[in-house]
Amino acid sequence: MYHEHDTPCVMCQSQKSRTQAFMMPATTDCPTGWTREYDGYLVAARWDHARTEYVCLDRDPEVIQGAQAGDNISFMFHVEVVSAEGLPSEYVTGNDMTCAICTM
């Protein structure tokens, strides 16, 4: 469980020599020609926090052993689809937004 634990940067630890990487929101697939490193859920700091960035959190994240929440932290929350009206079928109101990290 990763609740209140630091998680390592997966892309920083990549063993492959890939030169390009991007996060693909709202899907767990990558475009043709790209390799999926992992898939998971889109997370960000709460909407009313000053610092935020959308991050793709691995579906089954590891934790840094011995590291727990401290004073200089930013809690991350799953991004939820608010209104799927008019969007493709993979967007369902109330569901957590998925994502994939793709490399080439």
C-alpha positions in Angstrom: 0.0 0.0 0.0 1.4 3.4 -0.9 -0.8 5.6 1.4 1.5 8.2 3.0 4.7 6.6 1.6 7.1 8.0 -1.0 7.0 6.2 -4.3 10.1 6.0 -6.6 10.2 7.6 -10.0 9.8 4.7 -12.5 11.1 6.6 -15.5 14.2 7.7 -13.6 14.9 4.0 -12.9 14.3 2.7 -16.5 16.8 0.2 -17.5 16.1 0.8 -21.2 17.8 3.4 -23.4 14.6 5.0 -24.6 15.0 8.6 -25.7 11.4 9.8 -25.7 8.6 9.4 -23.1 5.2 10.8 -22.6 2.1 10.3 -20.4 -1.0 9.2 -22.3 -4.1 10.2 -20.2 -7.5 8.4 -20.3 -6.2 5.1 -21.7 -3.9 2.3 -20.7 -2.7 1.8 -24.3 0.1 3.6 -26.2 0.0 4.6 -29.9 1.4 2.3 -32.5 5.2 2.2 -32.5 5.4 3.2 -28.8 6.2 0.9 -25.9 4.0 1.0 -22.7 6.3 1.1 -19.7 3.4 0.9 -17.3 -0.2 1.9 -16.8 -2.1 3.2 -13.9 -4.1 6.1 -12.6 -3.9 9.8 -13.2 -3.2 11.6 -9.9 -2.6 15.2 -8.9 -2.6 17.4 -5.8 -6.0 18.5 -4.6 -7.5 21.2 -6.8 -7.2 23.9 -4.1 -3.4 23.3 -3.5 -1.0 25.7 -5.0 1.4 23.2 -6.5 0.1 20.5 -8.7 1.0 18.4 -11.7 -0.8 15.5 -13.3 1.2 12.3 -12.8 0.6 8.8 -14.0 0.9 6.6 -10.8 1.7 3.0 -11.5 -1.4 0.7 -11.0 0.7 -1.3 -8.4 3.3 1.2 -7.1 6.3 0.3 -5.1 7.2 2.3 -2.0 10.6 3.5 -0.8 11.3 1.4 2.2 11.8 3.4 5.4 10.3 6.6 3.8 7.0 7.9 5.2 5.1 11.1 5.0 7.0 14.0 6.4 6.5 17.8 6.6 7.4 18.6 3.0 4.9 16.4 1.2 2.2 16.8 -1.4 -0.7 14.3 -1.2 -1.8 13.0 -4.5 -5.4 12.2 -5.3 -6.9 10.2 -8.1 -8.4 12.3 -10.9 -12.0 11.5 -11.4 -14.2 12.0 -14.5 -16.8 14.6 -13.5 -19.0 14.7 -16.6 -18.6 12.2 -19.4 -21.5 13.6 -21.5 -20.3 13.9 -25.1 -17.0 12.1 -24.5 -15.9 8.7 -25.9 -17.2 5.6 -24.1 -14.0 5.1 -22.1 -14.9 8.2 -20.0 -17.4 7.2 -17.4 -18.7 9.8 -14.9 -17.4 9.0 -11.4 -14.5 6.7 -12.6 -10.9 7.3 -11.9 -9.0 8.5 -14.9 -6.5 5.9 -16.3 -3.1 6.6 -18.0 -0.1 5.0 -19.5 3.6 5.9 -19.7 4.8 5.4 -23.3 8.4 5.4 -24.6 10.2 5.1 -27.9 
